[in-house]
Amino acid sequence: MAPIFSVHKCSAEEVEHCFYGWSKTERWNPGLDGQDILQVYYDMDPQGFFVGKVEEASSNKKPVSIISGVRHSEDIAWLGYYVALPEYRGKGYGLSVFKRALERVADAPSVGLDGLIPQVENYKKSGFKTISWENQRRVGPVEEAVTKLTADPSIRTVDASEVALDEIVALEHRYGGFKRPLFVSRWLKFHKDRSDDGRFAIAAVKGDQVIGYACVRPATESYRVGPLYAENREIAETLLKRLAELVLEGLSSPSNRVPDSVSRTLHLDICMKNKDAVALFDGLEWGSIFSSMRMWRGQEPKTDAAGVFVVTSLEIG
């Protein structure tokens, strides 16, 4: 008798166990203790997290596959955290949750995902036919960002909470194509006044104009930067250098709560379509550990990749 399989919306406990636990096992380097998943992604759209379960002989339902289909707005949705347990792959359990997530966001004109290279052709078969760019995960020491990068003295960096939310939302819309004020407000709240937890969000300001924005947070293995939006390389360098300084300042604080298991390295998913971003990280000699493709089903949002140095997250767009 074939196992009984069903797809369900996730509880917060299942999100913590599966979405954080499995992505940690897959070495995706999720946010520390799944805090970003629970406090931002799931809290923003709890109806968009799904788990596939197999009913075993004991009548227990075992989670075997997961995915998120999060709505950022009426226009844009995003698929992420697509995982099936290794011993249950090839049985259709992953495809079933994938279809459920697609059904949930079917009326969104633009549905995006960041697909790992081996899966790109499969995503094309599911309608994700447009590729915006390749992301490469680059890795480098925090200290090198401080010592090797140059800050432009004409640019001020301030806590992102000091500038109007609308200006950060506008940067996301201009560069990444996302108009998602709810996400941005929750992302900033997640980083605000969290120096003891190693989280920082800063904006670059020249005169009275916001010209860049960047965040960093501790993850399971390292610190993850994302996003980093900037009008040019000089602004991007200034932001990244300041983020690295803040990380080191936080680590030296007596009230620091970041565990020693988080290494003093930065993980960044850089936009390979941005030649300045490639030149910046090639110049630092920060190598790549894997690549993904930013893909769209339906309408590709208008973007300005020249301002995308680092994307926010492969899991949320």
C-alpha positions in Angstrom: 0.0 0.0 0.0 1.4 3.4 -1.0 2.1 5.8 1.8 -0.5 8.5 2.4 0.9 11.9 1.5 -0.6 15.3 2.2 0.4 19.0 2.2 -0.3 21.3 5.1 0.4 24.9 6.1 3.1 25.1 8.6 3.0 26.0 12.3 5.7 28.2 13.8 7.1 25.0 15.4 7.3 23.2 12.1 8.9 26.3 10.5 11.6 26.3 13.1 12.2 22.5 12.9 12.0 22.1 9.2 12.7 25.4 7.5 15.6 26.3 9.8 16.7 22.8 10.7 16.8 21.4 7.1 18.3 24.4 5.5 21.1 24.2 8.2 21.6 20.5 7.3 21.8 21.5 3.6 24.5 24.0 4.5 22.6 27.0 3.2 23.8 28.9 6.2 20.4 30.2 7.5 20.1 33.0 10.0 21.2 32.2 13.5 18.7 30.0 15.3 16.2 30.7 12.4 15.5 34.1 13.9 15.1 35.8 10.5 12.7 33.0 9.3 10.5 33.3 12.4 10.6 37.0 13.1 10.5 38.3 9.5 9.6 35.8 6.8 7.0 33.7 8.6 5.6 36.5 10.6 5.2 38.6 7.4 3.1 35.9 5.6 2.4 32.8 7.8 0.0 31.4 5.1 2.9 31.0 2.7 4.8 28.1 4.4 4.0 24.5 3.4 5.1 21.1 4.6 4.5 17.7 2.9 3.9 14.8 5.2 3.9 11.0 4.8 1.6 9.0 7.1 3.6 6.1 8.5 2.4 2.8 9.9 2.2 4.3 13.4 -0.2 6.9 12.0 2.4 9.6 12.7 2.7 12.1 9.9 6.4 12.7 9.1 7.5 15.9 7.4 9.4 15.0 4.2 9.3 18.2 2.0 8.9 21.9 2.5 8.6 25.2 0.5 7.6 28.8 1.0 5.4 30.8 -1.3 5.5 34.3 0.2 3.6 37.3 -1.1 5.4 40.6 -1.0 2.6 42.5 -2.6 -0.3 42.0 -5.0 2.3 42.1 -7.8 5.2 40.0 -6.6 5.6 36.7 -4.8 8.7 34.6 -4.1 9.4 30.8 -3.7 12.1 29.6 -1.3 13.2 26.9 1.1 12.4 24.2 -1.4 13.7 21.0 0.2 12.9 17.3 0.3 14.6 14.9 2.7 17.2 13.0 0.8 15.7 9.6 1.5 12.3 10.8 0.1 13.5 12.4 -3.1 12.4 11.1 -6.5 8.9 10.2 -5.2 7.0 13.4 -6.1 6.8 14.7 -2.6 8.9 17.8 -3.5 7.0 18.5 -6.7 3.7 18.3 -4.7 4.6 21.1 -2.3 6.1 23.1 -5.2 2.7 22.9 -7.0 0.9 23.9 -3.8 3.1 27.0 -3.3 2.6 28.0 -7.0 -1.2 27.7 -6.6 -1.0 30.0 -3.6 0.7 32.7 -5.6 -0.8 32.0 -9.0 -2.5 35.3 -9.3 0.7 37.3 -8.7 1.9 38.8 -12.1 5.5 38.1 -11.1 6.7 35.0 -9.2 10.4 34.7 -8.5 12.9 32.3 -7.1 16.7 31.8 -7.0 17.3 28.4 -8.5 20.5 26.4 -7.9 22.3 25.8 -11.3 21.5 22.0 -11.5 17.8 22.8 -11.1 17.5 25.6 -13.6 16.1 23.5 -16.5 13.5 22.0 -14.2 12.3 25.4 -13.1 12.0 26.5 -16.7 9.6 23.5 -17.3 7.5 25.0 -14.5 7.2 28.4 -16.2 10.2 30.2 -14.8 11.6 31.1 -18.2 13.1 34.5 -17.6 16.5 34.8 -15.9 17.5 38.2 -14.6 21.1 37.3 -13.5 23.4 34.9 -11.8 24.1 35.2 -8.1 27.4 34.0 -6.7 27.9 33.4 -3.0 31.3 35.0 -2.2 33.1 34.6 1.1 35.7 36.7 2.8 37.1 37.7 6.2 35.4 40.5 8.1 38.8 42.0 8.9 39.7 42.3 5.2 36.6 44.3 4.5 37.8 46.8 7.1 41.5 46.9 6.0 41.2 46.6 2.2 38.1 48.7 1.4 38.1 52.5 1.2 35.3 54.7 2.6 34.4 57.8 0.7 34.7 60.7 3.3 31.9 62.7 1.5 29.4 59.9 2.3 27.8 59.6 5.7 26.6 56.3 7.0 23.8 56.3 9.5 21.5 53.7 11.2 18.8 52.9 8.6 16.2 53.8 11.2 17.3 57.4 10.9 16.0 57.7 7.3 12.5 57.6 6.1 11.1 54.1 5.4 9.8 55.3 2.0 13.4 56.0 0.9 14.6 52.5 1.6 11.5 51.0 0.0 12.3 53.2 -3.1 15.8 51.8 -3.3 14.5 48.2 -3.2 12.0 49.1 -5.9 14.5 50.9 -8.1 17.3 48.3 -8.0 15.8 45.0 -7.1 12.4 45.4 -8.6 10.6 44.8 -5.3 8.1 47.2 -3.9 7.6 45.6 -0.5 7.1 48.1 2.3 5.9 45.4 4.8 9.0 43.3 4.3 11.3 46.3 4.5 9.7 47.6 7.7 10.0 44.2 9.4 13.6 43.7 8.1 14.6 47.0 9.6 12.9 46.2 12.8 14.7 42.9 13.0 18.1 44.7 12.7 17.3 47.9 14.8 19.2 48.3 18.0 20.6 44.7 17.8 24.3 45.4 18.0 24.6 42.8 20.9 23.1 40.2 18.5 25.4 41.2 15.6 22.7 42.7 13.4 23.1 46.1 11.7 21.2 48.0 9.0 22.8 51.2 7.7 22.1 53.8 5.0 24.5 55.9 2.9 23.5 59.6 2.8 25.0 62.4 0.8 23.4 65.8 1.5 19.8 65.0 2.1 19.7 62.1 -0.3 19.7 58.3 0.6 22.1 56.7 -2.0 22.6 53.3 -0.5 21.4 50.7 2.0 22.9 47.5 3.5 22.4 45.0 6.3 24.4 42.3 8.0 23.3 39.5 10.4 24.9 36.5 12.0 24.0 33.1 10.4 24.7 29.6 11.4 28.3 29.6 10.1 29.2 33.2 9.4 27.8 36.7 8.9 25.5 37.2 6.0 25.3 40.6 4.2 22.1 41.4 2.4 21.0 43.5 0.8 23.6 45.9 -0.4 22.1 48.5 -2.8 24.3 51.4 -3.9 24.4 53.9 -6.8 28.1 53.1 -7.5 31.1 51.1 -6.3 32.4 53.9 -4.0 29.1 53.9 -2.0 29.1 50.1 -1.9 32.6 50.0 -0.5 31.8 52.6 2.1 28.7 50.7 3.2 30.5 47.3 3.3 33.5 48.7 5.2 31.2 50.3 7.8 29.2 47.0 8.2 32.4 45.1 8.9 33.5 47.7 11.4 30.2 47.4 13.2 30.5 43.7 13.3 34.0 43.9 14.9 32.8 46.6 17.3 29.9 44.4 18.4 32.1 41.3 18.9 34.4 43.3 21.2 31.5 44.5 23.3 31.1 42.9 26.8 27.4 42.5 26.0 28.0 40.6 22.8 25.6 37.6 22.4 26.9 36.2 19.1 28.2 32.6 19.8 31.8 31.7 19.0 30.6 29.2 16.4 29.8 32.1 14.0 33.1 32.7 12.2 34.4 36.1 11.4 33.6 35.8 7.7 31.1 37.4 5.5 28.8 35.5 3.1 27.4 37.6 0.3 25.2 36.6 -2.7 26.5 39.1 -5.3 24.7 40.1 -8.5 27.0 39.0 -11.4 25.2 41.3 -13.8 26.7 44.2 -11.9 30.2 44.6 -13.3 31.2 46.9 -10.4 30.1 44.3 -7.9 32.1 41.6 -9.7 35.2 43.9 -9.8 34.8 44.8 -6.1 34.8 41.2 -4.9 37.3 39.9 -7.5 39.6 42.7 -6.2 39.2 41.4 -2.7 40.0 37.9 -4.1 36.9 36.6 -2.3 36.0 33.3 -3.9 32.7 31.8 -4.9 31.2 28.6 -3.2 28.1 28.2 -5.4 25.9 30.0 -7.9 22.1 30.4 -8.4 20.0 32.0 -11.1 17.3 34.7 -10.3 14.3 33.4 -12.3 10.8 34.7 -13.0 7.5 33.2 -13.9 5.2 35.7 -15.6 6.4 39.3 -15.8 10.0 40.1 -14.9 10.0 43.2 -12.7 11.9 46.3 -13.9 15.3 46.3 -12.2 18.5 48.3 -12.3 21.2 45.7 -11.7 23.9 48.3 -11.6 22.8 49.2 -8.1 22.5 45.6 -6.9 25.7 44.6 -5.3 24.3 42.0 -2.9 20.8 40.6 -2.9 18.8 40.4 0.3 18.4 36.6 0.5 18.1 33.7 -1.9 15.2 32.5 0.3 13.1 35.7 0.2 14.4 37.6 -2.9 
